[in-house]
């Protein structure tokens, strides 16, 4: 069997690029040649072994991380539509069993018997190739490049957060933290909502009344930052007045 390269975390703070077996698709599965993959805060916790999943027995070493990805389908398994070949795709992280009540009601992300790509029981996409179920992938249009394609997974989290917060005209929503998902959440809802985003260090409002961490100042400028709160304590009077 031929080998592909993958980043393997083999213990706390220990990782290296290794040659691993090339994934072979089973029934209903696809192999994707990875074009782009993101590094999430979860991946850092996997590397440091600080992720709670280790204590819970859900994650274990060695593992291949990477759950924010995109690529091109290069192989299909038995009983899998060959039309997938050559398609640019991204996919879900949470892979439910497909049989339980949660899965059959569309909530496979909370399946008790789930796998999580690159996190729990399923090799991730920090590799040249990744194996995925065909039902878990989504075709990417040409208008979405590879970099944006790898942002779909964190973007989905951000979109859900904005929607769950009831973002809309006349609403005020707190986004806590200026990381990737925080900035994506703000960008999704900013056209419709007064947004506030903050960190535990220093903050600065932007676009409408959005608060962005000044440690990410270069990013916050894209949201038209216009004034600064230099101390976290300055936020509390505002929060109280908004009845969060």
C-alpha positions, 0 to 999 in steps of 0.5 A: 500500500502506498503512503501519504504524509500526515501530521501525527500528534503522538503525545503531549507537545510531540508531533511530526510529519509521518508517512501513513497508509493511504486511506481507502474508501469503503462503502459510501465513503470518499477520499479527498486530496486536501488543498487547504486546512486550518489550525483551530484552537481545538488542535492546539489543545490536542497538541498540548493534551489539554482538551477535556476529551483526553480525560473523558477517554474520547481522544487518544494518541496518536492522532492526525488533527485537522477538521477545517479543510477543503479539497478535491475528491480523488476516490469513491468507495462502493455504492458511492456516486462516481459523480463526486470524483473531481468535485471541490468539497468541504465537510462536517466535523461531527459524524454521527452513527446515522441510526439513533434518534438524534441522527435521524432527526438531523442532530448527528453532531450530538450523537452519543456514538459519533466520531469527530474528524481529526479529534475523536476516532477519525483521522483528520485533514492535516494530511495529503488525503482525508477519508470522509463519508459521502453524506458529510461533504458539501460541494464548493462553488467556484466563487469560494476559493480554497482558503475560504473553503477551509473556513466553512467549518468555523464559519458555520459555527459563527453563522449559528452563533449569530442566528442563535443570538437573534441578530437582527435590526435593532438588536445588540449582541455580545461577541466574546473574543476576537478570534477567527470565529468571533470575527466571522460572527461579527462579519455575518451579523454586522450589516444588521446588528449593533455588535459588541466584541471583547477580550479579557485584555484590551478592547476597541469598538468598531463598525456600529458599536462593535467591540474588538480586541486591540491585540487584533487591531489590524483585523479590527480596522476592517470593521471600521474601528473608531474609538478605544476602550483601554481597560476591560473594566470600562466595559462593565457600565456599558454591559449593565446598561444594555441588560445583557 
